[in-house]
Amino acid sequence: MTGITPRDVIPSDVRRLQAIADTMAGVEGLEKLPVDEAIFRLEVAHRALAEALKPEAERQPGGGADQ
């Protein structure tokens, strides 16, 4: 039996915004890190942001900034 958690009932757009906020918080202070670590964190952030923003694009077929 699986139980519903509070996180399960949060709307997807709210979860997406939280993921974006968490990701951006994770890249604070990059200038203080060694270059290799900063690049790694930026790559992780890039993947997380791409994933968080992808569902938004899929919800608007044919839509885009140029329309």
Rosetta blueprint (number, residue, H / E / L):
1 M L
2 T L
3 G L
4 I L
5 T L
6 P H
7 R H
8 D H
9 V H
10 I L
11 P L
12 S H
13 D H
14 V H
15 R H
16 R H
17 L H
18 Q H
19 A H
20 I H
21 A H
22 D H
23 T H
24 M H
25 A H
26 G H
27 V L
28 E L
29 G L
30 L H
31 E H
32 K H
33 L L
34 P L
35 V H
36 D H
37 E H
38 A H
39 I H
40 F H
41 R H
42 L H
43 E H
44 V H
45 A H
46 H H
47 R H
48 A H
49 L H
50 A H
51 E H
52 A H
53 L H
54 K H
55 P H
56 E H
57 A H
58 E H
59 R H
60 Q L
61 P L
62 G L
63 G L
64 G L
65 A L
66 D L
67 Q L
